[in-house]
Amino acid sequence: MSDQSLDKLPLTSRARVLVVGLGPGSREAIPAGTWSALTAGVPVWLRTRIHPTVAALEEAGVSYRSFDELYDSLPTFDQIYDAMVERLLAEARKDRLVYAVPGHPLVAEASVQRLLKQADGAGVSVDLLAGASFLDALFMDLRLDPSSGLTVLDGLALPSEGLPQGEAPVIIAQVYDRQVASDVKLTLMERYPDDFPVTVVRAAGVPGERRIETHPLYELDRLDWVDHLTSLYLPPLAPERTRLVGGRGADAAVAPAGGPALSRYSLDPLMRVVERLRAPGGCPWDREQTHQSLRPFVLEEAFEVAEALDLKDLDKLQEELGDLLLQVALHAAIAQESSEFRLADVVEGITAKLIRRHPHVFGDVTVSGTEEVLRNWEIIKGQEKRNRGQEEPKSALAGVPVDLPALMRAHKLQKKASRVGFDWPDFQGSWEKVKEEMGELEEAYTSGDSGRIRDELGDLLFAVVNAARFLGAEPEAALGATIAKFNRRFAYVEAAAARQGKRVQDMTLAEMDRLWEAAKESE
């Protein structure tokens, strides 16, 4: 094609790339100059052919090429846009071309921004023709006047920090699909209540295809009609104030007042209290804490949660979960002070991990049952490590914390060994091993060798844990229940002895045994 072919374009420049906007979706919204450029016979590249105006191009006989295959072949939008720009620059060095994008070229078009940044360095000139923005259509459909203030965000690059405070309305573009909708929802929930009304607009300004509905924020990723033409509108939040309630010093809590809280389940109030405790002039004890100094408290609080579960005491469980959450908040605050990570990063990380490791829930994977879920979990876990450049564990038993209680650790190690086939075929094999170890412990006792006794006792306990696994019983929980039962029955013995005017230390074993049997009967 000769350079004169560009003369058909409505430009006086000699730009190698002309970027044009296809408008929000209707043929009528494409300006005459843009339509002339598209139909001038110059090579046309579309960012995506999934746009309502493409049908009109095809009816007009316009041939084009699109970048749609990149969306299927590359894992991230950053890589997709980089590949688009690289190809456009390469093609522009050979011949002039038109690059067409949905909406306006400069509104929520990351590929255009990257093209403009890289074009000068590549020696490629770029010019632009404006198109009607999706914002124009949204303003009409929502009867919205933006002059009083408006924040526009890209759903593909929603900031985890610096979210709008809610004083002005917000429009979020490019909510491409339900996965993007899920990411947007989780980010917005750091600022907005989970039931905050969000207006979802699909195909704004496109007659016959437009759909506008208002839903609570938590339902956003449940809408099966969300697609590449979808945007969100969030009205302003009412002003938020916080106050201390309770007036009981350390027992006081931060609560919303004078309007809805930004999020009913936000951890911001907790973090504000923790940050205040660790700030200059805060609590001396809290200010002295480090990750290592808090280590014992994490374990202690976790065991207290477990105790509340065993007691089936829901009031205690709520309290102990709060104490455990405080430990999480303290570690996050310490990490934030050295710019390592924030609590929001912790929440984001575990949320993403849960979605990744449950493709049978959030993807199209089908599983037959729990065992297949666990196998997939380990496979995905290994892939995550490879993606981070970590070496594969050299042992199938890797990943069991050494600080777990011994019974719990033995149980987890045996389960890992079982997954690679190192296991008894059934309970009977494990039970025979228990009996074998009992005999060996008896022999060790007869020998009087304390080291051998310890070793054989350990072997017997390990074999009992294995048998428990075949029985479907958690050995740590089973032993914990027995300890609790022992405590109850011994307390009964002490109380019964006191009623008789006796102390247990003054009673004979036979007397205590009778009371013990009575305790069993009472249960």
VOGU-3710 file (C-alpha; in Angstrom, 3 decimals, decimal comma):
1> msdqsldklp> 0,000/0,000/0,000  1,342/3,449/-0,894  1,534/6,370/1,493  -1,181/8,032/-0,591  -3,685/5,534/0,873  -3,592/7,540/4,075  -4,867/10,534/2,198  -8,292/8,924/2,450  -8,136/9,340/6,195  -9,539/12,524/7,763
11> ltsrarvlvv> -6,086/13,633/8,949  -3,497/16,022/7,661  -0,737/14,266/9,666  1,407/11,467/8,313  1,014/9,327/11,473  1,859/5,661/11,110  -0,930/4,681/13,542  -4,338/6,283/13,760  -6,184/5,313/16,938  -9,963/5,617/16,757
21> glgpgsreai> -12,776/5,002/19,211  -15,744/2,813/18,327  -18,023/4,455/20,866  -20,106/2,679/23,502  -21,704/0,208/21,108  -24,182/1,592/18,596  -23,304/2,379/14,959  -24,968/5,785/15,328  -22,483/6,789/18,044  -19,468/6,458/15,703
31> pagtwsalta> -18,502/9,927/14,350  -18,415/10,390/10,569  -14,664/11,007/10,563  -14,008/7,798/12,469  -16,260/5,816/10,142  -14,395/7,256/7,141  -11,083/6,173/8,655  -12,377/2,646/9,273  -13,689/2,296/5,724  -10,746/3,950/3,909
41> gvpvwlrtri> -9,077/0,665/2,966  -6,192/1,055/5,418  -5,404/-2,079/7,511  -7,661/-2,092/10,567  -6,728/-3,709/13,885  -9,355/-4,142/16,604  -8,438/-4,525/20,253  -11,398/-6,894/20,358  -14,031/-7,910/17,865  -16,445/-8,564/20,756
51> hptvaaleea> -18,192/-5,228/20,431  -21,617/-4,365/18,957  -20,207/-2,016/16,292  -18,153/-4,784/14,671  -21,285/-6,161/13,000  -21,704/-2,805/11,254  -18,073/-2,943/10,053  -18,643/-6,399/8,629  -21,829/-5,286/6,876  -19,825/-2,432/5,322
61> gvsyrsfdel> -17,246/-4,938/4,028  -14,433/-3,713/6,269  -11,754/-6,349/6,729  -9,906/-6,327/10,019  -7,684/-8,285/12,366  -8,184/-8,469/16,118  -6,166/-9,263/19,225  -8,778/-11,555/20,741  -6,506/-14,588/20,679  -4,188/-12,850/23,156
71> ydslptfdqi> -6,941/-12,887/25,787  -6,985/-16,688/25,608  -3,250/-17,279/25,353  -1,734/-14,887/27,909  -2,379/-15,036/31,669  -2,477/-11,336/32,642  -3,853/-8,145/31,144  -0,422/-6,515/31,471  1,042/-9,175/29,210  -1,898/-8,921/26,816
81> ydamverlla> -1,537/-5,147/26,411  2,230/-5,370/26,025  1,806/-7,952/23,268  -0,756/-5,729/21,502  1,553/-2,730/21,521  4,521/-4,771/20,333  2,504/-6,089/17,381  1,054/-2,676/16,492  4,492/-1,067/16,431  5,876/-3,877/14,307
91> earkdrlvya> 2,988/-3,605/11,824  3,223/0,207/11,735  6,857/0,017/10,646  5,674/-1,904/7,569  2,544/0,089/6,732  0,173/2,664/8,153  -2,783/1,273/10,067  -5,912/2,099/12,050  -6,200/0,787/15,601  -9,817/0,741/16,832
101> vpghplvaea> -10,807/0,414/20,468  -14,199/0,416/22,204  -15,432/3,749/23,504  -13,025/6,701/23,543  -9,298/6,028/22,905  -8,252/7,869/26,067  -10,886/6,602/28,510  -9,992/3,377/30,356  -7,899/2,136/27,421  -4,645/0,778/28,853
111> svqrllkqad> -3,386/-0,476/25,484  -3,610/3,041/24,016  -1,741/4,559/26,933  1,051/2,008/26,520  1,133/2,593/22,780  1,529/6,344/23,281  4,345/5,840/25,795  6,309/3,440/23,600  5,663/4,911/20,147  8,175/7,777/20,305
121> gagvsvdlla> 10,982/5,511/21,408  10,105/3,110/18,599  10,080/5,892/16,000  6,378/5,414/15,237  4,045/8,405/15,034  0,558/8,097/16,527  -2,536/10,231/16,068  -5,997/9,889/17,588  -9,616/10,425/16,601  -12,058/10,868/19,465
131> gasfldalfm> -15,028/8,575/19,840  -18,031/8,764/22,105  -17,019/7,434/25,513  -18,996/4,834/27,432  -19,169/7,591/30,063  -21,355/9,697/27,780  -23,803/6,820/27,471  -23,690/6,133/31,208  -24,420/9,765/32,037  -27,508/9,584/29,829
141> dlrldpssgl> -28,715/6,201/31,065  -28,196/7,084/34,731  -29,344/10,727/34,359  -26,053/11,672/35,996  -24,456/15,119/36,059  -20,687/14,631/36,571  -20,010/18,317/37,233  -20,563/17,887/40,984  -17,711/15,410/41,194  -17,029/11,906/39,961
151> tvldglalps> -14,324/9,239/40,280  -13,707/6,906/37,323  -11,718/3,713/37,909  -10,609/0,789/35,762  -11,928/-2,538/37,010  -8,848/-4,293/35,627  -6,519/-2,131/37,715  -8,511/-1,242/40,799  -6,120/0,100/43,452  -5,992/-1,844/46,732
161> eglpqgeapv> -4,776/1,380/48,344  -6,180/4,837/47,801  -9,750/3,736/47,244  -12,169/6,659/47,039  -13,493/7,711/50,421  -17,063/7,672/49,186  -17,774/11,417/49,170  -18,359/11,412/45,399  -20,018/8,867/43,116  -17,766/6,267/41,482
171> iiaqvydrqv> -17,883/4,621/38,068  -15,866/1,469/37,484  -15,317/0,471/33,874  -14,205/-2,788/32,267  -15,842/-5,242/34,614  -15,159/-7,849/31,958  -16,517/-11,025/33,545  -17,495/-12,627/36,830  -13,880/-13,156/37,875  -13,131/-9,454/37,433
181> asdvkltlme> -16,428/-8,703/39,201  -15,267/-10,861/42,123  -11,931/-9,029/42,328  -13,696/-5,666/42,182  -16,195/-6,721/44,849  -13,505/-7,876/47,296  -11,530/-4,666/46,823  -14,570/-2,447/47,256  -15,576/-4,295/50,435  -12,516/-2,797/52,089
191> rypddfpvtv> -14,327/0,552/51,837  -18,039/-0,093/51,299  -20,576/-2,204/53,231  -21,170/-5,612/51,707  -24,825/-4,738/51,046  -24,086/-1,301/49,567  -26,314/-0,703/46,477  -24,331/-0,943/43,241  -25,897/-0,155/39,879  -24,691/-2,566/37,209
201> vraagvpger> -24,939/-1,253/33,653  -24,436/-3,465/30,629  -24,228/-2,085/27,059  -24,904/1,527/28,025  -26,298/3,474/25,102  -26,903/0,383/22,939  -30,599/0,097/22,073  -32,008/-3,384/22,572  -29,001/-4,592/24,577  -28,850/-2,173/27,480
211> riethplyel> -29,486/-3,634/30,934  -29,472/-1,635/34,176  -30,031/-3,246/37,578  -29,170/-2,349/41,166  -27,852/-5,086/43,469  -26,127/-5,279/46,860  -22,353/-5,303/46,448  -21,978/-8,873/47,696  -24,080/-10,147/44,770  -21,885/-8,555/42,103
221> drldwvdhlt> -20,024/-11,698/41,029  -23,208/-13,786/41,091  -24,695/-11,997/38,072  -24,345/-14,313/35,075  -24,920/-11,506/32,543  -21,823/-9,473/33,403  -19,595/-9,185/30,315  -17,121/-6,933/28,461  -19,709/-4,134/28,142  -20,367/-3,902/31,886
231> slylpplape> -19,686/-0,921/34,146  -20,604/-0,155/37,750  -22,013/2,948/39,381  -21,653/3,518/43,143  -23,516/6,449/44,684  -21,806/8,511/47,393  -21,559/7,183/50,916  -23,110/9,157/53,750  -20,435/10,867/55,885  -18,891/8,559/58,449
241> rtrlvggrga> -17,813/9,429/61,932  -16,351/7,161/64,563  -16,571/7,415/68,298  -15,377/5,446/71,290  -18,246/3,678/72,982  -18,337/1,879/76,284  -15,983/4,261/78,079  -14,212/1,408/79,808  -10,608/1,999/78,845  -9,233/-1,104/77,170
251> daavapaggp> -12,761/-2,491/76,871  -13,927/0,434/74,749  -14,594/-0,280/71,097  -14,581/1,794/67,952  -18,060/1,954/66,433  -19,711/3,906/63,627  -21,983/6,793/64,435  -23,885/9,430/62,527  -24,185/7,407/59,338  -23,440/3,994/57,851
261> alsrysldpl> -20,014/2,522/58,390  -17,848/2,094/55,327  -18,014/-1,637/55,904  -20,040/-3,461/58,505  -17,357/-6,119/58,677  -14,315/-3,912/58,147  -11,214/-4,596/60,210  -10,274/-0,921/60,021  -11,541/-0,095/63,553  -9,467/-2,919/65,041
271> mrvverlrap> -6,368/-1,842/63,121  -6,838/1,770/64,210  -6,876/0,666/67,853  -3,794/-1,566/67,394  -1,908/1,178/65,556  -2,769/3,606/68,346  -1,472/1,149/70,955  1,844/0,855/69,102  2,173/4,561/68,307  4,325/6,968/70,359
281> ggcpwdreqt> 2,459/7,625/73,568  0,592/4,333/73,233  0,884/1,241/75,416  4,492/0,447/76,485  3,847/-3,320/76,368  2,343/-3,258/72,870  5,126/-1,001/71,589  7,778/-3,488/72,755  6,324/-6,493/70,964  7,970/-8,126/67,956
291> hqslrpfvle> 6,994/-11,032/65,731  9,068/-13,380/67,899  7,874/-12,057/71,253  4,256/-12,601/70,162  4,893/-16,169/69,010  3,845/-17,856/72,285  0,626/-15,813/72,412  -0,410/-16,989/68,934  -0,108/-20,594/70,089  -1,834/-19,890/73,396
301> eafevaeald> -4,792/-18,140/71,760  -5,147/-20,889/69,159  -5,342/-23,514/71,909  -7,913/-21,438/73,765  -10,040/-21,359/70,610  -9,691/-25,151/70,442  -10,761/-25,427/74,081  -13,874/-23,335/73,403  -14,708/-25,663/70,518  -14,300/-28,729/72,706
311> lkdldklqee> -16,533/-27,170/75,358  -19,109/-26,232/72,692  -19,233/-22,828/74,399  -20,135/-20,370/71,638  -19,822/-17,290/73,842  -16,305/-18,344/74,769  -15,577/-19,195/71,144  -16,546/-15,680/70,033  -14,298/-14,144/72,673  -11,334/-16,409/71,925
321> lgdlllqval> -11,632/-15,849/68,169  -11,386/-12,134/68,920  -8,227/-12,714/70,970  -6,754/-14,751/68,120  -7,712/-12,059/65,612  -5,907/-9,528/67,784  -2,706/-11,527/67,335  -3,188/-11,382/63,552  -3,743/-7,624/63,744  -0,634/-7,114/65,917
331> haaiaqesse> 1,585/-9,037/63,494  0,102/-7,110/60,561  0,712/-3,788/62,330  4,350/-4,713/63,051  4,853/-5,732/59,414  3,177/-2,558/58,163  5,535/-0,402/60,217  8,487/-1,787/58,259  6,585/-1,704/54,925  6,590/-5,492/54,657
341> frladvvegi> 2,851/-6,124/54,277  -0,538/-4,918/55,543  -3,564/-6,671/56,948  -5,289/-5,995/53,610  -2,518/-7,998/51,922  -3,143/-10,880/54,311  -6,858/-10,871/53,522  -6,262/-10,503/49,795  -3,700/-13,320/49,810  -5,859/-15,872/51,597
351> taklirrhph> -8,888/-14,929/49,484  -6,972/-15,445/46,250  -5,493/-18,696/47,570  -8,907/-20,090/48,446  -10,216/-19,285/44,976  -7,139/-20,813/43,292  -7,261/-23,973/45,349  -10,981/-24,567/44,852  -11,311/-24,786/41,051  -14,189/-27,216/41,616
361> vfgdvtvsgt> -16,112/-24,324/43,199  -14,826/-21,229/41,361  -13,865/-22,906/38,083  -15,013/-25,717/35,834  -13,135/-28,589/37,492  -15,203/-31,608/38,548  -14,206/-33,751/41,529  -15,519/-37,087/42,741  -15,075/-36,444/46,455  -12,859/-35,275/49,293
371> eevlrnweii> -9,828/-37,366/48,329  -9,695/-35,826/44,871  -10,093/-32,343/46,404  -7,058/-33,020/48,612  -4,995/-34,335/45,693  -5,856/-31,280/43,602  -4,994/-29,061/46,578  -1,476/-30,529/46,752  -1,009/-30,242/42,969  -2,089/-26,580/42,960
381> kgqekrnrgq> 0,069/-25,910/46,019  3,089/-27,336/44,198  2,361/-25,238/41,117  2,177/-22,111/43,267  5,630/-22,842/44,656  7,036/-23,383/41,161  5,497/-20,090/40,038  7,306/-18,389/42,923  10,559/-20,036/41,894  10,669/-22,261/44,957
391> eepksalagv> 12,177/-25,711/44,751  9,917/-28,727/44,931  10,027/-30,398/48,364  12,468/-33,294/48,321  10,221/-35,329/50,615  6,562/-36,269/50,419  6,438/-35,494/54,137  7,495/-31,862/53,726  5,245/-29,075/54,964  4,259/-30,405/58,399
401> pvdlpalmra> 5,216/-27,790/61,044  7,697/-29,102/63,609  5,998/-27,132/66,400  2,713/-29,025/66,194  1,806/-31,156/69,218  3,356/-34,602/68,757  0,097/-36,507/68,259  -1,130/-33,984/65,698  2,196/-33,982/63,874  2,296/-37,801/63,764
411> hklqkkasrv> -1,227/-37,841/62,331  -0,373/-35,338/59,576  2,861/-37,145/58,644  1,029/-40,442/58,343  -1,640/-38,886/56,137  1,044/-37,475/53,822  2,785/-40,870/53,628  -0,565/-42,480/52,891  -1,054/-40,268/49,824  2,001/-41,789/48,139
421> gfdwpdfqgs> 0,907/-45,362/49,006  3,028/-45,930/52,126  0,263/-47,299/54,324  -1,459/-50,370/55,699  -4,181/-51,731/53,448  -6,758/-51,551/56,253  -7,317/-51,074/59,976  -6,385/-54,672/60,761  -2,812/-54,142/59,584  -2,454/-51,029/61,740
431> wekvkeemge> -3,950/-52,823/64,751  -1,545/-55,738/64,432  1,265/-53,167/64,494  -0,136/-51,734/67,749  -0,063/-55,174/69,342  3,467/-55,781/68,069  4,654/-52,490/69,582  2,961/-53,325/72,886  5,002/-56,534/73,050  8,207/-54,684/72,257
441> leeaytsgds> 7,482/-52,100/74,950  6,948/-54,902/77,463  10,314/-56,414/76,476  11,970/-53,012/76,838  10,441/-52,609/80,303  11,801/-55,997/81,308  15,284/-54,989/80,091  15,267/-51,893/82,294  16,920/-49,874/79,501  15,383/-46,364/79,816
451> grirdelgdl> 16,439/-45,307/76,315  14,902/-48,408/74,771  11,721/-47,922/76,860  11,382/-44,363/75,542  11,879/-45,491/71,949  9,396/-48,345/72,183  6,851/-46,136/73,922  7,188/-43,655/71,050  6,705/-46,483/68,527  3,574/-47,625/70,336
461> lfavvnaarf> 2,093/-44,118/70,406  2,900/-43,674/66,720  1,196/-46,989/65,914  -1,875/-45,994/67,950  -2,091/-42,728/65,990  -2,019/-44,753/62,773  -4,835/-46,984/64,008  -6,814/-43,886/64,998  -6,467/-42,587/61,456  -8,061/-45,771/60,081
471> lgaepeaalg> -10,860/-45,388/62,606  -11,469/-41,829/61,432  -10,647/-40,418/64,873  -8,446/-37,357/65,426  -5,920/-38,560/68,046  -5,227/-35,097/69,467  -8,934/-34,464/69,924  -9,524/-37,956/71,298  -6,810/-37,588/73,907  -8,016/-34,082/74,735
481> atiakfnrrf> -11,536/-35,416/75,342  -10,162/-38,145/77,584  -8,147/-35,600/79,575  -11,291/-33,501/80,030  -13,193/-36,601/81,119  -10,438/-37,462/83,612  -10,617/-33,924/85,028  -14,410/-34,171/85,425  -14,316/-37,520/87,151  -11,442/-36,597/89,449
491> ayveaaaarq> -13,285/-33,408/90,423  -16,273/-35,621/91,298  -14,031/-37,807/93,482  -12,660/-34,737/95,288  -16,124/-33,287/95,851  -17,522/-36,629/97,072  -14,581/-37,024/99,439  -15,162/-33,516/100,801  -18,818/-34,351/101,461  -17,579/-37,254/103,579
501> gkrvqdmtla> -15,273/-34,912/105,452  -12,176/-36,417/103,861  -9,277/-35,340/101,641  -8,391/-37,549/98,682  -4,754/-37,713/99,795  -5,949/-39,347/103,039  -8,100/-41,955/101,281  -7,064/-45,425/100,230  -6,888/-46,349/96,557  -9,901/-48,642/97,016
511> emdrlweaak> -11,960/-45,792/98,465  -11,013/-43,477/95,606  -11,753/-46,226/93,087  -15,290/-46,624/94,443  -15,855/-42,887/94,074  -14,370/-43,051/90,555  -16,895/-45,716/89,575  -19,632/-43,537/91,043  -18,387/-40,659/88,881  -18,666/-42,884/85,804
521> ese> -22,170/-43,911/86,776  -23,184/-40,266/87,211  -22,252/-39,564/83,585
//
